[in-house]
Structure formats: C-alpha cells, structure tokens
Amino acid sequence: MAKNDLIRIDTFHAEKALEELNDVLSLVPGGMQKATCRALSKTIKGMRTDVVRKIREDYNVPAKDVRSKMTIVNPRPADKYPRALLRAEGRMSVPLFRYGARPRVPVAAGGRRPKQGVSVQVKKTSGRKVVGGSFVQASGSGAQVYKRVGSDQYPLRVLFGPSHLQALKDEGNQFELQELAEERLQKNVIHEAEYVLQQAGLR
C-alpha cells in the first residue's frame, strides 16, 4: 500500500467470497464486476467507521476530527482490477486544543488564564498533562492553544499534538482491522451478488 493508505481491499478478496456464485454471475454481462464494485464501496465505508472506533479507543479526540483526516477512494467499474481505499489526507498533526484542552474558553471571551498552562489529555490511558506557559486564545479557525515564542507578548504559535493515526501503526490494530475488512467484504459481496442476480431475473 502507499504511505497514506490506511485500508485497501481489492478484487482478490471479493473473488474468493464469490467462488460459489461465479458460474451463475457469469450469465449476467458485467455481473461479477458490478457486484464486486458495489461490495467494495459498501465495505470501505464501513471500514471508515471501524477505523474511527479503533483510534478513539486510544486517543482522546472527537470522532469528527478522525473522519476529517480520511478520504474514501471508491472502485471504478472500468478498471480491470477495481479496488477501494481508505486514505489519510491533509496535515496529520492535531491542534492541541482538540485533545480536551482545559480551560476551553479564550481569555478575551471571559475565560481564565491558567497559572501554569493549559492541561490536555492525548491518550485515554494517560492522565492530563499541563503544557507550561500555554493559554487558550481565539483564532480564525476557532479557539486554539498558544504559546509565546519568546519573552515578548508576540509572536505566538499554535501548539499541535501527535497524529491520532499513529494508532494504526500498531501491528495488532492493523491485523484486527484487516480481518474486519475481509469479514465485511465477504458478507457484502454475497449480498450484492444476490442483488445483481435478482435484477437479472436469476433469483
């Protein structure tokens, strides 16, 4: 897989699940390709849900933030070997504010300025940690955690935390997600094959 590909499923996995229906599907022009592409599309959407759940088991980050980092590449029926991809897109680091920053209200909006700094919790298994000298301030993209670059009031820099996609580098997580992908695909491809056969009047 390419560097930013999180999940990949292709016709090899689909054809294994369709072995028993292959003969009857061959009676429908393009039947195998249609059933496969529909199943791949359905499966990759389900895998996005599985990936979000798996990441949020480890990282204290909103589900919408996880989904925003992922793009689905649907299979193209015209391809000889259609495939579906779940791909990571954009900047991988996450604004520190998204990791449960406290306080959350900017000072200018009536929030308090913490004595030591803003506290965050990156992983659910770890405690909250204080980022010394940091504070919450409004920005064009919403509130963020800032820190002064030097001893003067300005300039400021937005603080970022690690990418929650790091959770997918764990071999155990990768194996579990790949198994889930193949289970989903096996169910979906049989269901879509039956649909194609029904549409053709063969069921």
Beta strands, then each sheet from edge to edge (+ up, - down):
strand 1: 5-10
strand 2: 70-73
strand 3: 83-88
strand 4: 94-95
strand 5: 117-120
strand 6: 129-132
strand 7: 135-137
strand 8: 144-148
strand 9: 156-158
strand 10: 160-161
sheet 1: 1+ 3- 2+
sheet 2: 4+ 10-
sheet 3: 5+ 6-
sheet 4: 7+ 8- 9+
end
